[in-house]
Amino acid sequence: GGMFSPTKTWRRWHRCVNITQKRHAVATALAASSLPPLVMARGHRIGEVSELPLVVSDGLESLTKTKQAVETLKKLGCGEELQRL
């Protein structure tokens, strides 16, 4: 049998959005991520995080092991958030 409600080839998957609207959406999302009540309303546990948005240095990209990355995030106060996953 065939799949129920198959994906259609003629569906507009990519819509044209005005560049100004895209910029406004990104700016609004970034501003919302700095407000703790809005972040907690999304279900994130940020009780121990010192400040939002959490900005880290580029040195974090040099970590090669997941264990190192988890330890670094726990030191930054994201331990509760890691347990949520």
N, C-alpha and C positions, 0 to 999 in steps of 0.2 A: 504494500500500500504506500501511498504517498504521504508526505509530511502534512500535518494540519497547518493551514494558513502559511504556505511557503513564502519565503522572501521573494519579492517581485523584482524583476530586472528593471522595470520602469519606475520604481519608486525613487523619489529625489532624496538620495542619501546625503548629499552635500548641498547645502543651501548657501546662497550668496548672502552674506551678512555685511552690512556697512562697516567699514574700518573704524569709524568713530564709535559705533556701538560696541565693537569688539574691545576697543581700548577702555571704554567706560565699564564694561563688564569685568575686565581684569582688575581695574582700579577699585571697583566696588568689592570684588571678592577679596582682594588683598587687605582692604580696609576692614572688612568683616572678620578676617582671620586675626585681627589684633584686638578684638573685643572678647574677653573671656566668657561673658554670658552666652554669646552666640556660638562660640566654639563648644561650650559645655552642652548647649541645647542640641548639638549634633551628635552627642553621645561620647565625646572625647573626655578622658580623665586627665586633667591638666593641673591638678592640685599642687604638685611639687615643682612645676615649671616656673622658673624665675620671671620670665617675661615672654610676651607674645608679640609678634611672631618669633619663633625660636630660630635664630640665625647662628650658623656655625661657620668656622673658617674652612678654607679650601683643603686644609690638611686632612679633613675627614675622608676625602675621596681616596687617599692613599691607603686606607685600610683594606686589607685583602681577605681577612677572615670575618665571618659573620659573628663569631664570638667576640672579637674586638669591637665590632660595631655595636653589638648589644650592650657591652660594658660601657662604652662611651655614652650611649643614649641613657643608660641607667644613671650615670654620673650627672647628666644634664637634667635629670628629674623626670624622665619619660618612662620610668619603670612600670607605673600603673597602666599606662597606655599600651605597653608591650604585653602585659598580662591580658589585656582585653582581647587581643588577637587570638 
